[in-house]
Amino acid sequence: MSVKAMIKKSILESDMYNQSISLSTLMTIVVDMLLALVIGILIYEIYKRYFCGVVYSRTFALTLIGMTVLTCMVTLAISTNIVISLGMVGALSIVRYRSAVKEPLDIMYLFWSITMGITIGASMYLLGAVGMFFMLIIVAVMHRKQEKAKAYVMIFHGNDEAEKQVLDLVKDIPHGVKSKITRGDEFEISVTLDLSEKELDIADKVRAVNGVSDVTLISYNGEYHG
């Protein structure tokens, strides 16, 4: 069947002005929308539980629920008729969003909500369940790795002798010298460190080194770590 014939048949059989609806269609809509709501709330709770960014945005987290439900509704609308689907594509193509996503992982959660809404709207429940299972594993593994060691910047001032001793102290810790500024006989060095909570006493050890005048340890977002 040609594309023209498919569109013509879809228009003739669309019943776009018919407001009646069968009981089975109504049950499908209700079940899919409720399931999308439950999945959206679950993704919201997972996002809140495993959030490791700098600033937690409650409004973005709530957006995940609405995104799942709305995507499910759109999928239900376009899955029954080719005319509606073409119109929906044309309408959505002119929409532009200007909100900046601050955390790279937020993009993953956003697409997670969208894909779950599409899957549920298409009544592909098995695919949705398998997808949720794999995503839970991915999120849990990533969170566990982030909890083992977080990125820190240590800035300290001292002399040449102190520099060698400090670098010896951190040699067993994943680190990298980011900058070194010399002022007369003293210097300022910035070092990135991957530290767990048990290793935060490294700042006290560095401060105890002879020749070190002060130490600053700052936690920062690991996306800048290299």
C-alpha positions as semicolon CSV with decimal commas, in nm:
position;residue;x (nm);y (nm);z (nm)
1;M;0,000;0,000;0,000
2;S;0,136;0,341;-0,094
3;V;0,186;0,623;0,153
4;K;-0,090;0,823;-0,015
5;A;-0,334;0,532;0,020
6;M;-0,238;0,486;0,387
7;I;-0,302;0,852;0,464
8;K;-0,634;0,847;0,276
9;K;-0,748;0,534;0,459
10;S;-0,642;0,680;0,791
11;I;-0,842;0,995;0,729
12;L;-1,152;0,800;0,626
13;E;-1,129;0,569;0,928
14;S;-1,010;0,824;1,182
15;D;-1,350;0,900;1,344
16;M;-1,196;1,230;1,454
17;Y;-1,538;1,384;1,510
18;N;-1,676;1,082;1,688
19;Q;-1,659;1,134;2,065
20;S;-1,771;0,780;2,154
21;I;-1,514;0,546;2,303
22;S;-1,516;0,174;2,373
23;L;-1,472;0,025;2,719
24;S;-1,152;-0,157;2,619
25;T;-0,997;0,166;2,486
26;L;-1,095;0,350;2,802
27;M;-0,940;0,078;3,020
28;T;-0,618;0,090;2,815
29;I;-0,594;0,466;2,857
30;V;-0,659;0,454;3,232
31;V;-0,418;0,165;3,295
32;D;-0,138;0,318;3,086
33;M;-0,175;0,664;3,242
34;L;-0,181;0,523;3,596
35;L;0,119;0,304;3,523
36;A;0,304;0,602;3,374
37;L;0,228;0,799;3,691
38;V;0,364;0,519;3,911
39;I;0,678;0,484;3,699
40;G;0,727;0,862;3,701
41;I;0,705;0,869;4,082
42;L;0,952;0,579;4,100
43;I;1,201;0,763;3,876
44;Y;1,152;1,073;4,093
45;E;1,235;0,879;4,408
46;I;1,540;0,719;4,244
47;Y;1,663;1,061;4,130
48;K;1,618;1,205;4,478
49;R;1,788;0,907;4,643
50;Y;2,093;0,888;4,415
51;F;2,145;1,257;4,337
52;C;2,518;1,342;4,363
53;G;2,532;1,684;4,197
54;V;2,600;2,025;4,344
55;V;2,249;2,175;4,374
56;Y;1,939;1,954;4,399
57;S;1,644;2,096;4,204
58;R;1,310;1,975;4,337
59;T;1,126;2,132;4,043
60;F;1,335;1,930;3,796
61;A;1,271;1,613;3,995
62;L;0,895;1,675;3,982
63;T;0,927;1,742;3,609
64;L;1,032;1,378;3,565
65;I;0,688;1,265;3,683
66;G;0,503;1,500;3,450
67;M;0,732;1,413;3,158
68;T;0,655;1,041;3,194
69;V;0,278;1,096;3,207
70;L;0,268;1,350;2,923
71;T;0,486;1,137;2,696
72;C;0,258;0,841;2,762
73;M;-0,044;1,054;2,669
74;V;0,120;1,170;2,345
75;T;0,211;0,812;2,254
76;L;-0,146;0,697;2,317
77;A;-0,271;0,976;2,091
78;I;-0,040;0,914;1,797
79;S;-0,044;0,535;1,810
80;T;-0,404;0,508;1,686
81;N;-0,399;0,734;1,381
82;I;-0,137;0,844;1,128
83;V;-0,305;1,182;1,075
84;I;-0,285;1,268;1,444
85;S;0,076;1,150;1,458
86;L;0,179;1,373;1,166
87;G;-0,001;1,669;1,320
88;M;0,160;1,605;1,658
89;V;0,508;1,590;1,501
90;G;0,446;1,919;1,325
91;A;0,316;2,085;1,640
92;L;0,600;1,965;1,863
93;S;0,867;2,056;1,608
94;I;0,804;2,428;1,663
95;V;0,848;2,407;2,041
96;R;1,179;2,539;2,177
97;Y;1,308;2,494;2,532
98;R;1,560;2,732;2,686
99;S;1,615;2,575;3,031
100;A;1,980;2,477;3,077
101;V;2,054;2,133;3,222
102;K;2,321;2,187;3,490
103;E;2,404;1,824;3,561
104;P;2,494;1,582;3,277
105;L;2,322;1,295;3,460
106;D;1,997;1,495;3,459
107;I;1,982;1,439;3,082
108;M;1,987;1,064;3,143
109;Y;1,696;1,089;3,390
110;L;1,505;1,312;3,148
111;F;1,539;1,066;2,860
112;W;1,461;0,783;3,101
113;S;1,126;0,945;3,179
114;I;1,053;1,011;2,812
115;T;1,139;0,658;2,696
116;M;0,936;0,502;2,977
117;G;0,639;0,716;2,881
118;I;0,670;0,607;2,517
119;T;0,708;0,241;2,614
120;I;0,406;0,242;2,844
121;G;0,198;0,443;2,597
122;A;0,272;0,178;2,334
123;S;0,165;-0,092;2,586
124;M;0,509;-0,256;2,569
125;Y;0,508;-0,344;2,938
126;L;0,773;-0,618;2,919
127;L;1,019;-0,383;2,748
128;G;0,943;-0,118;3,010
129;A;1,006;-0,362;3,297
130;V;1,334;-0,480;3,146
131;G;1,440;-0,122;3,082
132;M;1,364;-0,021;3,442
133;F;1,565;-0,318;3,570
134;F;1,874;-0,231;3,366
135;M;1,851;0,139;3,450
136;L;1,831;0,062;3,822
137;I;2,149;-0,145;3,792
138;I;2,327;0,134;3,601
139;V;2,225;0,403;3,850
140;A;2,319;0,190;4,152
141;V;2,662;0,103;4,007
142;M;2,739;0,464;3,915
143;H;2,631;0,584;4,260
144;R;2,844;0,321;4,431
145;K;3,152;0,427;4,233
146;Q;3,089;0,792;4,316
147;E;3,054;0,711;4,685
148;K;3,384;0,521;4,697
149;A;3,588;0,827;4,606
150;K;3,484;1,188;4,551
151;A;3,683;1,456;4,375
152;Y;3,856;1,719;4,590
153;V;4,099;2,004;4,530
154;M;4,371;2,060;4,789
155;I;4,549;2,396;4,786
156;F;4,851;2,443;5,012
157;H;5,134;2,693;5,058
158;G;5,488;2,601;5,151
159;N;5,849;2,573;5,038
160;D;6,035;2,334;4,806
161;E;6,110;2,085;5,080
162;A;5,746;2,074;5,185
163;E;5,636;2,010;4,826
164;K;5,832;1,685;4,806
165;Q;5,698;1,561;5,141
166;V;5,337;1,644;5,050
167;L;5,360;1,466;4,714
168;D;5,502;1,163;4,897
169;L;5,200;1,165;5,129
170;V;4,952;1,154;4,840
171;K;5,146;0,920;4,610
172;D;4,914;0,627;4,693
173;I;4,602;0,837;4,627
174;P;4,484;0,907;4,269
175;H;4,593;1,266;4,220
176;G;4,719;1,524;3,975
177;V;4,895;1,859;4,009
178;K;4,673;2,122;3,848
179;S;4,872;2,439;3,909
180;K;5,180;2,577;4,083
181;I;5,230;2,946;4,163
182;T;5,564;3,070;4,300
183;R;5,587;3,378;4,520
184;G;5,945;3,440;4,631
185;D;6,057;3,147;4,845
186;E;5,702;3,011;4,880
187;F;5,467;2,850;4,636
188;E;5,099;2,764;4,601
189;I;5,009;2,423;4,459
190;S;4,664;2,295;4,360
191;V;4,627;1,916;4,360
192;T;4,319;1,714;4,264
193;L;4,251;1,409;4,482
194;D;4,004;1,121;4,476
195;L;3,921;1,072;4,844
196;S;3,678;0,861;5,041
197;E;3,534;0,985;5,370
198;K;3,798;0,788;5,563
199;E;4,080;0,968;5,381
200;L;3,972;1,325;5,453
201;D;4,230;1,348;5,733
202;I;4,491;1,394;5,459
203;A;4,450;1,769;5,508
204;D;4,568;1,738;5,872
205;K;4,863;1,526;5,764
206;V;4,966;1,780;5,502
207;R;4,927;2,066;5,751
208;A;5,163;1,884;5,989
209;V;5,441;1,878;5,728
210;N;5,727;2,112;5,816
211;G;5,724;2,410;5,579
212;V;5,350;2,404;5,497
213;S;5,182;2,724;5,612
214;D;4,816;2,649;5,532
215;V;4,596;2,389;5,361
216;T;4,256;2,419;5,194
217;L;4,055;2,110;5,092
218;I;3,756;2,174;4,865
219;S;3,499;1,929;4,733
220;Y;3,393;1,992;4,374
221;N;3,191;1,838;4,094
222;G;3,375;1,541;3,947
223;E;3,281;1,640;3,587
224;Y;3,575;1,880;3,592
225;H;3,812;1,611;3,714
226;G;4,074;1,499;3,469
